Amino acid sequence: MISHLGHGGRDAVYALVVLVCFVKLVVEGYSFSAQFDLGGPWEGKAPQLQHGWIGGRSVDLSDAQWRGFRSSLPALSIVFLAFGSTSRVFRHGFRMGYRYRMMYMLAWSVVFLAYLHGACALYVLLLVTYNWALTQTLVGKHRTVSMACVWISNVVLLLIIRITDGFLSMSPGFFAEYRGVFRWEICYNLTMLRMISYSMDMLWSEDDEDAGARNTGAPSCEDARRIRRQKSLASKDLYGYLPCMAHALYPPLYIAGPIICYNDFVWQVVGAEEHKGASQHPWWARLSESASIRRILVYLGRCLLDILCIEVLTHFMYFNSIAVHKIGLKYKPHGLEYNALQVAMTGWWTLSFMWLKFTVIWRFFRSVALIEGIDPPENMKKCFAMNYDVQGFWKNWHASFNQWLVRYMYIPFGGARNQVYVIWPIFFFVALWHDIDWRLLGWASLMCLAFLPEIVIKHDFANHPRWDWLRRQPDLLRVVQGMVASLNIAALMCGNMVGFVVGLDGLLPLIQELVSSPLLVITSLTSFYCAARLMFSYQNYIYSTR
């Protein structure tokens, strides 16, 4: 396979370097983690390791989100399989129209919310209703003012909900006592994105975005999804209260996503009315992965393999507990070896766990949506380690959120013309959307600082004749691109470690440990360089086979 990727000999060397480094990570990571397992010298020092099911080893359940999802997976599977399969049976067996299908969705949503949030489900229903009413009153008004009202209203409400812990300090006794099994304010983040999607799509519906609606080649699900996002709905009735509620509270995507834009969701529901005939709806309204049983089964198989992978990882690598509880810094004065290599391993394996965790969660809920008949975007398009620049990383990590940000923030703020300035409000919005936390604001700053040089260099290289000499030397160009990509990979790893693991206060110790071992830094950058060169060759191979 490697010989087909490009320069076979060099790629083989790059692959060997990457393989050796990965084996080193696995062996050293396992040895370091084993110290905290049963019978190890540091047994009991890494919190939230519980008895596992693989080889009598402990399993790392230090991540609350994964721990909760893992324990709820059997019940969620039964409930959502019942929802998806009954909806599909009613739709195909009884030829249920889109309005009845939306009513069916909403009935499930109300029951599901009542179980999840108890009395606080009323807050969610009222907030979605408020956003619908606000949008209806803004239709026909000045476009910019209307959009500003939608954004300000939703962001202010989000901040109030965050500050008050879901109106806890303002709630009457009944709402404070019966809050269900899952905090409603956690799910509200995604609900707010769907509410803004509804409002913006409706406000833009008078200016139909027809670009790309004509198929110029072999139709694909991705092309269909892109057109459905852009294409305004055929009738104003489809922006009514029932479709708005069905989209905002759609059960399979309510807890964790993926995020599906309003137009895309409704086009799929309307396009699934088989009894209207194939000519009634365009190809892009009907084409989706959910239409193929084979695709659904293959996707379910991938999801099961992802679950197996994260189970193996959490049974043999305990780095999430080590990172979250800062075990290395805590016990280093007491004799624990925690130097630059262990710091680097902690960063790598923690990011590996995060990627697998989100991949499993998002693919599970997407699987349920596919069974029911909705094809939301794939959130994790490829492994986090297969990205060498900031832009590519965020296109493929939580990809549906990236598409949402591009449609509702990046393009309205000026897009590529103002890219240097637009990234700041976008990343800070993403940080506040996750939580009100200085650590996340620091992460947003680091991401912007890492993104800025990439934007400037790419723009300058593409448009300035001063780089013609380099473009005429493809081998040298690849070397330079590989070196820049290796620095980008290092910056991405550090930024995400600060944002989601060690925090701003852990940045300085992280840098100090790495600087103290220049050999490790050089080895890491060399492995990143080799990985980037392999990615370049793989991309060339993919383009050449299209």
C-alpha atoms as one frame of an Amber mdcrd trajectory, in Angstrom:
protein
   0.000   0.000   0.000   2.773   2.430   0.938   4.428   2.006  -2.424   1.306
   3.423  -4.060   1.212   6.544  -1.904   3.931   8.466  -3.676   7.693   8.286
  -3.065   7.660   4.663  -1.904  11.114   4.524  -0.273  10.787   7.717   1.695
   7.219   6.945   2.717   8.367   3.563   3.988  10.955   5.297   6.176   8.358
   7.790   7.444   5.964   4.940   8.212   8.691   3.044  10.087   9.518   6.107
  12.238   5.841   6.658  13.069   5.375   2.950  13.848   8.401   2.869  16.177
   7.197   5.980  18.027   3.684   4.562  18.350   4.989   1.243  19.708   7.084
   3.240  22.195   3.960   5.132  23.270   2.008   1.906  23.734   4.736   0.072
  25.679   5.699   3.007  27.905   2.064   3.999  28.394   1.088   0.502  29.473
   4.068   0.239  31.853   3.327   3.609  33.424  -0.400   2.888  33.812   0.251
  -0.560  35.303   1.756   1.117  38.373  -1.735   2.332  39.333  -3.523  -0.978
  38.692  -4.234  -3.659  41.295  -0.955  -4.872  42.774   1.045  -1.946  41.356
   3.330   0.217  43.514   0.935   3.180  43.204  -2.311   1.229  43.561  -5.200
   3.423  44.707  -3.432   6.703  43.867  -5.302   7.246  40.575  -8.940   7.997
  41.526 -11.978   6.397  39.906 -10.345   3.230  38.642 -12.957   0.512  38.980
 -12.951  -3.244  38.502 -13.092  -3.998  34.777 -14.058  -6.965  32.644 -10.867
  -7.469  30.576  -8.270  -9.746  32.137  -9.054  -8.713  35.708  -7.705  -5.220
  35.070  -9.138  -1.981  36.395 -10.953   0.371  34.044 -10.508   4.156  34.027
 -13.927   5.750  34.616 -12.622   9.138  35.754 -14.491  10.976  32.992 -18.011
  11.721  34.252 -19.483  12.026  30.752 -18.153   8.660  29.626 -19.019   7.016
  32.942 -22.626   8.194  32.682 -23.003   7.221  29.024 -21.400   3.808  29.563
 -23.726   2.934  32.447 -26.800   4.183  30.541 -25.942   2.517  27.227 -28.148
  -0.602  27.651 -31.236   1.440  28.603 -30.583   4.047  25.899 -30.200   1.286
  23.299 -33.558  -0.282  24.183 -35.458   3.021  24.290 -34.019   4.463  21.102
 -34.248   1.193  19.183 -37.953   1.153  20.061 -38.344   4.752  18.900 -36.406
   4.324  15.652 -37.898   1.001  14.628 -41.534   1.928  15.401 -41.172   5.214
  13.526 -39.774   3.378  10.499 -42.572   0.785  10.651 -45.290   3.449  10.861
 -43.721   5.455   8.051 -43.324   2.550   5.632 -46.158   0.288   6.769 -48.870
   2.927   7.260 -47.427   5.576   4.890 -47.445   8.150   7.670 -47.341  11.731
   6.323 -44.702  14.193   7.489 -47.071  16.031   9.859 -48.057  12.822  11.641
 -44.412  11.794  11.753 -43.517  15.110  13.394 -46.334  14.664  15.902 -44.982
  11.189  16.665 -41.477  12.638  17.163 -42.803  15.379  19.430 -44.848  12.947
  21.540 -41.703  10.878  22.158 -39.777  14.072  22.889 -42.196  15.223  25.571
 -42.110  11.840  27.329 -38.324  11.653  26.996 -37.830  15.187  28.373 -40.200
  14.531  31.256 -38.106  11.508  32.261 -34.762  13.275  31.752 -35.541  16.648
  33.330 -38.653  16.123  35.427 -40.536  19.359  35.994 -37.680  21.310  34.372
 -38.735  19.924  30.991 -41.233  22.791  31.045 -38.304  25.242  30.908 -37.096
  23.657  27.667 -40.553  23.692  26.076 -41.118  27.334  27.045 -37.694  28.478
  25.793 -38.156  26.806  22.405 -41.653  28.277  22.174 -40.294  31.724  23.058
 -37.646  31.507  20.329 -40.288  30.410  17.803 -42.555  33.339  18.755 -39.648
  35.824  18.639 -38.658  34.621  15.165 -42.236  34.868  13.892 -42.431  38.504
  15.009 -39.095  39.329  13.333 -40.039  37.991   9.886 -40.238  40.853   7.404
 -38.283  43.229   9.623 -34.807  44.602   8.892 -32.646  41.531   8.272 -29.549
  42.580  10.235 -31.560  43.825  13.212 -33.612  40.623  13.265 -30.506  38.438
  13.219 -28.955  40.496  15.999 -32.080  40.106  18.123 -32.029  36.327  17.690
 -28.359  36.069  18.621 -28.467  38.456  21.579 -31.603  36.826  22.971 -30.195
  33.300  22.779 -26.700  34.113  24.059 -28.023  36.164  27.002 -30.425  33.377
  27.941 -27.610  30.841  27.727 -25.408  32.909  30.054 -28.271  33.376  32.535
 -28.964  29.633  32.513 -25.264  28.919  33.068 -24.870  31.427  35.908 -28.021
  30.275  37.709 -27.383  26.535  37.170 -30.561  26.131  35.155 -32.608  28.695
  37.140 -31.944  26.637  40.269 -31.639  29.685  42.518 -34.789  31.190  40.961
 -36.946  28.034  40.780 -40.050  27.435  42.868 -39.834  24.448  45.206 -41.555
  22.077  42.788 -39.009  22.719  39.996 -36.092  22.526  42.421 -37.300  19.225
  43.866 -38.269  17.382  40.678 -35.317  17.977  38.356 -35.226  14.529  36.755
 -32.192  12.301  36.196 -30.226  14.628  33.908 -29.575  18.359  34.260 -31.531
  20.189  31.581 -29.042  23.064  31.311 -26.386  20.672  29.973 -28.605  19.679
  27.034 -29.697  23.270  26.468 -26.397  24.112  24.740 -27.341  21.959  21.754
 -30.987  23.011  21.914 -29.896  26.633  21.598 -27.906  25.839  18.443 -30.973
  24.228  16.895 -33.092  27.224  17.912 -30.691  29.644  16.234 -30.632  27.390
  13.165 -34.435  27.567  12.938 -34.487  31.343  13.349 -31.717  32.069  10.849
 -33.044  29.648   8.237 -36.484  31.206   8.484 -35.155  34.769   8.287 -33.133
  33.798   5.216 -36.009  31.902   3.594 -37.050  34.929   1.523 -33.653  34.850
  -0.202 -33.516  31.266  -1.414 -29.956  29.981  -1.686 -30.178  27.958  -4.881
 -26.428  27.604  -5.450 -25.455  23.989  -5.744 -29.024  22.668  -5.912 -28.389
  21.221  -9.370 -26.548  17.946  -9.469 -23.541  18.131 -11.794 -22.172  14.622
 -11.243 -22.820  11.395  -9.417 -25.057  12.306  -6.457 -23.661  11.673  -2.981
 -25.124  11.890   0.506 -22.676  14.674   1.365 -23.765  16.743  -1.665 -27.404
  16.178  -0.747 -26.770  17.249   2.848 -24.997  20.431   1.740 -27.856  21.391
  -0.593 -30.512  20.684   2.046 -28.724  23.035   4.456 -28.693  25.837   1.904
 -32.035  25.359   0.186 -34.983  27.145   1.796 -38.103  25.078   2.417 -40.833
  24.924  -0.201 -43.622  26.249   2.015 -43.860  28.789   4.831 -45.930  26.229
   6.728 -42.762  24.179   7.107 -41.402  26.937   9.365 -44.389  26.541  11.686
 -44.549  25.592  15.366 -44.766  21.809  14.913 -41.667  21.481  12.667 -39.776
  23.899  14.940 -40.478  21.823  18.061 -39.841  18.495  16.296 -36.417  19.706
  15.150 -35.357  21.317  18.433 -36.355  18.303  20.557 -35.686  15.398  18.161
 -34.991  12.559  20.672 -31.943  10.784  19.131 -29.970  14.036  18.769 -31.278
  15.874  21.833 -28.676  14.822  24.411 -25.416  15.048  22.457 -26.064  15.698
  18.770 -24.787  15.623  16.040 -26.195  19.027  15.160 -28.465  19.057  12.130
 -29.545  22.344  10.570 -33.250  23.113  10.450 -33.607  23.120   6.656 -31.738
  19.824   6.363 -33.926  18.162   9.009 -37.268  19.254   7.556 -36.270  18.517
   3.950 -35.474  14.948   5.019 -38.779  14.516   6.846 -40.739  15.893   3.882
 -38.627  14.038   1.308 -39.326  10.685   3.000 -43.020  10.735   2.004 -42.785
   7.803  -0.382 -46.492   7.772  -1.234 -46.134  11.181  -2.905 -43.973   9.611
  -5.610 -40.308  10.068  -6.472 -40.988  13.031  -8.751 -42.623  15.001  -5.945
 -39.310  15.719  -4.212 -35.842  16.463  -5.675 -33.025  13.884  -5.420 -31.231
  15.753  -2.640 -34.330  15.712  -0.404 -34.519  11.918  -0.648 -30.874  10.799
  -0.795 -29.434   9.896   2.624 -27.606   7.096   4.404 -30.801   6.328   6.347
 -32.431   5.070   3.132 -30.061   2.095   2.917 -30.361  -0.757   5.420 -26.913
  -1.997   4.381 -25.310   1.367   5.180 -27.025   1.449   8.554 -25.782  -2.038
   9.446 -22.217  -1.173   8.382 -22.380   1.978  10.469 -23.660   0.052  13.489
 -20.730  -2.324  13.067 -18.306   0.609  13.100 -19.964   1.921  16.243 -19.523
  -1.445  18.003 -15.841  -1.525  17.007 -15.414   1.997  18.438 -16.924   0.838
  21.736 -14.529  -2.120  21.834 -11.573   0.208  21.157 -12.405   2.581  24.006
 -13.001  -0.335  26.367  -9.536  -1.714  25.567  -7.986   1.749  25.928  -9.569
   2.482  29.320  -8.613  -0.968  30.632  -4.924  -0.578  29.770  -4.233   3.191
  29.792  -5.223   5.271  32.831  -4.022   8.621  31.563  -7.341  10.431  31.784
  -7.386   9.885  35.559  -3.698  10.815  35.717  -4.303  14.042  33.773  -7.585
  15.135  35.377  -6.330  14.599  38.938  -2.773  15.801  38.145  -1.325  12.610
  39.582   2.097  13.166  38.075   2.728  16.519  39.705   1.102  15.360  42.943
   3.237  12.266  43.481   6.459  13.226  41.710   7.943  14.586  44.990   7.146
  11.186  46.568   9.125   9.149  44.062   6.809   8.754  41.025   8.745   9.071
  37.775   6.965  11.827  35.879   9.316  13.534  33.485   9.016  14.868  29.933
   8.225  11.455  28.408   5.392  10.826  30.865   4.022  14.343  30.246   4.028
  13.736  26.484   2.350  10.344  26.913  -0.300  11.886  29.152  -1.114  14.420
  26.445  -1.268  11.861  23.653  -3.322   9.191  25.407  -5.713  11.717  26.965
  -6.467  13.184  23.539  -6.862   9.625  22.203  -9.409   8.907  24.933 -11.288
  12.146  24.249 -11.495  11.411  20.538 -12.726   7.867  21.103 -15.218   8.970
  23.755 -16.850  11.570  21.516 -16.704   9.241  18.516 -18.617   6.519  20.378
 -21.224   8.909  21.809 -21.880  10.763  18.573 -21.919   7.649  16.402 -24.331
   5.912  18.760 -26.881   8.735  18.563 -26.330   9.143  14.830 -26.998   5.408
  14.432 -30.370   5.827  16.143 -31.231   8.775  13.886 -30.311   6.727  10.793
 -32.563   3.883  11.962 -35.439   6.331  12.457 -34.858   7.871   9.018 -32.839
  11.068   9.588 -29.282  11.404   8.255 -27.379  13.914  10.421 -23.762  14.867
   9.640 -20.912  12.634  10.778 -19.148  14.399  13.652 -15.780  12.620  13.626
 -14.876  12.303   9.961 -11.414  10.907  10.622  -8.989  10.215  13.455  -7.657
  13.285  15.276  -4.099  12.125  14.471  -4.848  12.405  10.718  -4.867  16.217
  10.809  -1.845  18.478  10.461  -3.380  21.968  10.461  -5.811  23.861  12.670
  -8.420  24.334   9.947  -8.427  20.647   9.014  -8.573  19.568  12.655 -11.718
  21.568  13.392 -13.385  20.516  10.144 -13.130  16.913  11.287 -13.567  17.212
  15.087 -17.241  17.879  15.908 -17.767  18.477  12.198 -21.495  19.216  12.518
 -20.704  22.068  14.911 -18.107  23.331  12.450 -20.727  23.324   9.678 -23.125
  25.162  11.987 -20.480  27.788  12.803 -19.616  28.270   9.133 -23.263  28.743
   8.125 -24.456  30.926  10.980 -21.305  32.825  12.074 -18.376  32.579   9.677
 -20.221  33.467   6.447 -22.465  36.200   7.969 -19.362  37.807   9.549 -17.607
  38.073   6.191 -16.103  34.630   5.649 -12.697  34.387   3.979 -12.507  38.169
   3.477 -12.353  38.743   7.248 -10.922  35.396   8.337  -8.214  36.927  10.522
 -10.845  38.783  12.566 -13.742  36.324  12.379 -11.922  33.491  14.169 -11.817
  35.458  17.448 -15.584  35.818  18.079 -16.129  32.261  16.786 -13.613  30.597
  19.122 -14.688  32.683  22.116 -18.326  31.822  21.398 -17.358  28.138  21.281
 -15.569  28.507  24.627 -18.551  30.198  26.308 -20.911  27.721  24.673 -19.042
  24.865  26.369 -18.938  26.550  29.776 -18.062  29.776  31.588 -14.514  28.800
  32.468 -11.194  30.684  32.309  -9.537  27.490  31.148 -11.727  27.414  28.033
 -11.155  31.105  27.363  -7.420  30.372  27.515  -7.982  27.506  25.078  -9.835
  29.851  22.699  -6.950  32.337  22.812  -4.374  29.616  22.115  -6.419  28.249
  19.202  -6.680  31.710  17.639  -2.983  32.358  18.134  -2.198  29.019  16.498
  -4.675  29.694  13.673  -3.451  33.211  12.815  -0.004  32.255  11.439  -1.605
  29.446   9.441  -4.094  31.857   7.837  -1.451  34.484   7.065   1.095  32.004
   5.677  -1.454  30.153   3.518  -2.832  33.408   2.118   0.607  34.874   1.458
   1.899  31.687  -0.147  -1.144  31.358  -2.419  -1.178  34.983  -3.597   2.354
  36.419  -3.499   4.869  35.851  -6.325   7.754  35.857  -3.837   7.085  32.132
  -3.291   7.220  31.153  -6.975  10.740  29.779  -6.539   9.524  27.426  -3.808
   6.494  26.294  -5.804   8.847  25.306  -8.612  10.677  22.905  -6.263   8.037
  20.406  -5.081  10.452  18.279  -3.037  11.709  21.273  -1.040   8.140  22.535
  -0.728   7.072  19.240   0.850   9.928  19.460   3.356   8.917  22.992   4.391
   5.242  22.039   4.586   6.122  19.011   6.721   8.150  21.147   9.150   5.340
  23.686   9.492   2.799  20.885   9.896   4.847  19.314  12.711   4.768  22.617
  14.612   1.038  22.869  13.967   0.446  19.393  15.395   2.435  20.279  18.524
   0.459  23.512  18.960  -2.862  21.684  18.540  -1.930  19.110  21.166  -0.828
  21.772  23.668  -3.922  23.900  23.038  -6.347  21.027  23.548  -4.456  19.852
  26.636  -4.896  23.330  28.151  -8.553  23.566  27.173  -9.771  20.169  28.245
  -7.181  18.586  30.559  -4.544  20.562  32.498  -5.982  24.098  32.336  -4.049
  27.352  32.165  -2.333  26.694  35.492  -0.935  23.457  34.092   0.525  25.079
  30.970   3.743  26.305  32.584   4.648  22.927  34.219   3.859  21.247  30.887
   6.251  23.545  29.010   8.933  23.256  31.717   8.926  19.475  31.550   9.149
  19.469  27.763  11.919  22.077  27.632  13.927  20.068  30.152  14.223  17.254
  27.589  15.290  18.676  24.200  15.874  15.149  22.860  12.209  14.274  23.455
  11.067  17.507  21.789  13.232  16.788  18.733  12.011  13.175  18.584   8.378
  14.259  18.887   8.695  16.899  16.162  10.478  14.381  13.937   7.656  11.877
  14.375   5.112  14.635  13.674   7.057  15.551  10.530   7.064  11.941   9.321
   3.343  11.609  10.083   2.621  14.815   8.145   4.591  13.568   5.127   2.573
  10.352   5.186  -0.634  12.382   5.331   0.479  14.416   2.296   1.176  11.234
   0.339  -2.117   9.688   1.393  -4.011  12.803   0.268  -2.256  12.670  -3.111
  -3.198   9.012  -3.415  -6.872   9.740  -2.645  -6.995  12.623  -5.147  -5.338
  10.504  -7.844  -7.916   7.715  -7.474 -10.970   9.951  -7.724
